[in-house]
Amino acid sequence: MPFTIFTIVGARPQFIKAAAVSRAIRTVYSNELTEFIVHTGQHYDSDMSDVFFEELEIPKPAFHLHVGSASHGAQTAAMMTALETLFQTEKPDLVLVYGDTNSTLAGALAASKILIPVVHVEAGLRSFNKSMPEEINRILTDHVSTMLFTPTQTGVDNLKKEGFSQKEGDQVDANHPLVVHSGDVMYDNALYFRKLAEEKAKDWFHTLDANNGFILATIHRNANTDDSKRLKSLLTGLSNASEFLNQPVFLPLHPRTLKMIQQFAETDAFFADLPSRNIRILPPASYLQMVLLEARCSLIMTDSGGVQKEAYFYRKPCLVLRPETEWVELVQSGAAILVDADEKKMQEAVAFFSSTDYPAPDGFYGDGKSAEFICGEILRMLKRQKDSANCGT
């Protein structure tokens, strides 16, 4: 009888990561692993949720919690309450979580407290900035997980510094978690979906009139959206980049960011006049649309961790609109530059990339088969646990 895996998702980055592992389960491990997707409802807007399941060929969720938006504490608590009940009723063999959202933390805590093994994909990342909710979620999730799959060697090193010391061949359980350098499932997807994006999103792309080049930007983090002064600096930096490169900025807006821009526009005309600054606000982009934007743009400016990596996958220079990044290898290699909300740093970085060759690839993120590797390691662990339990009876 196949082992049952409950995959917890709730936000766009998790849908994308889950697509790779779900695909590996269906195509390679379907006789030994059965996956049930649990959607927490953290992103409940159809533009931020349903479209990703359709485009990414992810099975429809078996369970939907419909939690919706709330404060961090209220949202996480609601998820944990619902997940605990679900886990106790359905008794999965393992709970799989991705990344660093409230859904990640809720799934990990609810499962670990009732002794269900937790697997964390994209473990070990650290920005070393605990003012970011994502950093708190990453750290706590890692420390209640049974298996931790890190996309980079940096992740392995971070976990070693925090006391993780499990060696291959040892018993694997919550008290003895196993750290595995797996590569990045996002790279798997970049390879798999690039051709599909060219086919399915090309008609949409032609409506943008982007034949003469464009800059792609994303802004969604609370620290960037909720402070009008900081957001104004970021948007001014985008406008300056547009002027320097003589290309428009395409800014697919997270609904929350759009809401804040509209709110600030009531008292500051700057926010109401973005089109004159050559900043084109787009609706939230689907995954395939985003792939095409990333693959065809000249420059990426973002505060998203996932988009930073996708910039690297598609060989695009990237300005990171944050003071730090968990993807330190990108900065160290010269593929990305930290500019925060500093207009001068943004100008200097745009000028630098316009006159400098992009660095050669370094293979930070594996061989494009990380999901299959992860599934194989999960299956091996579950079989060992089953054999151990049988020996004890």
Secondary structure, DSSP 8 states (H G I E B T S, - for coil): --EEEEEEE-SHHHHHHHHHHHHHHHHHSTTTEEEEEEE--SS-SGGGTHHHHHHTT----SEE----S--HHHHHHHHHHHHHHHHHHH--SEEEEETTSHHHHHHHHHHHHTT--EEEET-S---S-TTSHHHHHHHHHHTT-SEEEESSHHHHHHHHHTT----TTS--BTTB-EEEE---HHHHHHHHHHHHHHHHSHHHHHTT--TT--EEEE---HHHHS-HHHHHHHHHHHHHHHHHHT--EEEE--HHHHHHHHHHHTT-HHHH-GGGGTEEEE----HHHHHHHHHH-SEEEES-HHHHHHHHHTT--EEE-SS--S-HHHHHHTSEEE-TT-HHHHHHHHHHHHTS-------TT-SS-HHHHHHHHHHHHHHHHHHHHHHT-
